[in-house]
Amino acid sequence: MSRLVNLYPRAWRARYGDELEELATARPLGLGGAVDLMLGALDAHRHPELVDPALPATPFSEPVSRQRYEDLRVARRLGFGAVAGIVPLIIAPILGLNGPIMVDGDGAYRDGAAAIPFLVAAMVLLAGGLAGQLIRLGAGHHIARAGAITALICGPLWAIGPWILPLGVLTLIGLAVFSLMGWWARLLSAPVATAILGALLVCVGVLGVGILQHVDRLRGAEYFALAMIALSPILLAVGGTLYRLPDVHDGQATAIDSVGGGSSA
């Protein structure tokens, strides 16, 4: 029992630890109670303001300096670009699936060269959105930053050579790490992180089915096209979460909650 209580932040233990110890001695916790304690510890670390109201509810809820505000405006513009990247991400598979059929020593395949520039454009715009997220993160949050940087670098390279599987794996892993640790850092809400992880699972599932079925290159192009389209929610999530701007200390700007609202960007 004491080991589970030790999972909680120190301030939480100082305020509620004795009360919980007394509750646990009254009746056995059981497996369900132990799981509840661990989930509660996770939530306590994510919401320290529940114990100390002096702490901000989120890292981005307090007014910021003018320089920080200007930096976040840059991140917001990068967010617009990431959302716009959905367009080339959808165009690329369409072009790839309608490319001319070529034949070589390994059989028939579709020439998807026309799709590559659009796929690269989509991944570059996604990389820009991730750069905006790095600006929003600021200092610290090293694991979330590492995930974003990995995807930021590997994504465009993977788009140039979609057949280079390790680059694709690193891109997807980087996005998964960023979404999980971004949620932990309260940079991303649970629905946004879930949307990113869900899109990644669909992408990996589609590619995995194609690989396990040993599909030929013609059908393989279809699986790859579906996997790329499945990534669309990620661009929306990465870009859309950059739209909000905080207040500034001097009161010259107000919170912008949606596109076109509040002060000019």
N, C-alpha and C positions, 0 to 999 in steps of 0.2 A: 504493500500500500504506500509506504513512504517513498519508494522508488518512483511510483507513478506521480505522486504529488511533486517530487523534485523536478519533473518535466516542466512544471509551470514556471513562469517568470518570477524573479525574487519578490517583486512588489506584490504580485498576486498571492504568493505563499504567505507573505507577512500579513496580508489582510484576511485571507480566507483559509489558510492552511489548517489552523487549529480546528476550525468549524468542520472542515471536511474530515479530518482525522476522527473527530467525535462521531460523525455520521457513519463512518466506515466501521467503527468498533461496535456500533449498535446492531449491524447486520452484515453478513458477508456480501461483498460486491458482486462476485461471480464474473463470468466472462463478459457479459453485457455491460456491467458496471465498469470494468477495466477499460473496455473499448470506449465507453463514454468519457472516461477520464482522459484518455489519450487524445480523443477528438477535442475535448475541452482545452487541453494544453495547447494544441495546435492553434485553436481560435484565440486563446489568450495571448499568444506570441504575436498574432496578426493584429490584435486590437488592444494594445496597451492602454489606450485612452479610456477603456472601460473601468480601469482601476485608478488611473491618474487623469482626471478631466483636464489637467493643464496641457496634456499632450494633444497635438492635432489629430483629428479623426483620420486623415490621410496625409501622405507626404505633400500633397498638392492643394490642400484646402486653405492654407494661410496665404495672406498677401506676400508678394515677392518684390524684389528690387526691380528697378527699371531695366537694368541689364539682363536680369533673369527673364523678365517678361519678353524682351526682344529676342532672346534665345528661343523661348517657347513659341514665338511667332514664326521663327524659321522652321521649328519642328512641325508646326501646324501646316505650313506650306508643303513640307515633305509628306505630311499625312494626306493632303489632297492628291498628291501625285501617286501615292500608294493605292488609294481607292481607284484612281483613273487607270491603274495598271490592270484592273479586271478586264478592261476592253481588249488589249493585246493578248492577255492570257486566254481569252475565249477565241479570239481570231486565230491564234497560232495552231490549235488542234484542228480547226476547220480546214485551214490551208494544208496542214500535214496530211489529213485524211483524203484530200482531193489532189494530192500530188501525183505526177505520172508514175506508173508502175515500171520499175526497172528490173532487170534480171542480171545476176552475176553467177559466179561459181557456187554460191551458197543458196541460190534460189531467187524468188521474186521478193521485191520490197518496194515500198513507196518512197519516192524521192521527196523528202520533207524540207529541202533547203529553203523554200519560200517561207516556212514557218519559223525558222531560226531567229530572224531579226525581231519578230514580234515576241517570241518567247524571251529573248534577251531583254527587250524593252520592259516586259512585265517584271522580270526578275530584278532589273536595275531599279525600277520604281519601288518594288518591294524593299530592296536594299536601302533606298532613300528613306522609306518609312521606318525601317529599323534604325537608321541613323537618327531619325527624329526621336525614336524611343530612347536612344542612348542619351540624347540631349535632355529628355524629360526625366530620365533616371538620375542624372547628375552623378556625383561621386558615390562610391560604395556600390552595394548590390553586385558584387563581382561575378557571381555565377550567372545571374540574369544577363549581365553585360557580355560575358563570354559566349553565351548562347546566341545572343543577337549578333555579335561580331562574326561568329562562325557562319551563321546563315547569310549574313551580309556579304561575306567574301565568297563563300562556296556557291550561293545561289546563281549569280550571273555566270560563273564559270561552268556550272552544270548546264545552264541554258545554251552556252556555246557548244558544249559536247554532251547532249542528253544521254548518250550511250555510256558515259563514264559514271558507272554506278556508285563508286565511293563518294564522288562529289554530291550526288543526290542524297546518299545516306547522311552525310555530314550536314547538308542543308536541313533535312527533316529533323535530325537530332537537335541541331541548334535552335530551330523554331520550337521544338518541344520543351527544351530546357528554358528558353526565354519565357514561354507561356506559363510554365509551372512556377518558376522563380519570380516572374513578374506578378503573378497572383499572390505569391507569398509576401512580396514587398508592397502589396496593395497598389501596384502600378496598374494592374489589370483586374477587372471585376471577375467574379466566378463565371458568369455567363460568357464573357469574352474569352477567358482562358479555355473554357469548355468548347467554345466554337472552334478555336484554333486546334486544340487537341483532336476534336472530332473530325475536322477536315484532314488532319495528318493521318488519322487512323483509316479514313476512307481511301486516301491516296496510297498508303502502304498496303492496304487490303487489296486494292485493284491491281497494283503492281505485283503483289505476292501471288495472287491467283494466276496472273499471266505467266509468271516464272514457273510456278509449280505445275502448270498445265503444259509447259514446254511448247507454247504457241509458236507458230512460224512468224517470220518478220512482218508479214502483212497483218495478221491479227494482233501481233505485238504492238503495232502502231495504234491500233484502236484502244488497247488497254492503256497505253501511255497517254493518249489524248484524254481519256476519261480521268486519269490520275491528275493531269494538269488542271482540268476544269474543276476538280474537287478542291484544289488549293484556293479557289476564288474567295471563300469566306475569310481566309487568312489576310489577304490584302485589305479587305473591308475592316477586319478587326484591328489590324496594325495601324491603318490610316485613320479610321474613325475615332480611335481613342486619343488622337492628337488634336482633335478639334477644339477642346475646351481650353480656355485661357484663364488664369487666375487674376485676382485683383493685384494692383501694385500699391506700394506703400504710400505714394503721393496722391492716390485716388484719381489718377488721370486715365485709368482704364477700368472697365468693369468685366465681370465674368462673361465669357462667351460660351453658351451652352450648345449652340447649333450653328450650322452654316448660315451666314448672313445675319446673325443676331449680334446685338451689342455693338461695340465699337468696331471700326474698320480694322481689317487685318493687314 
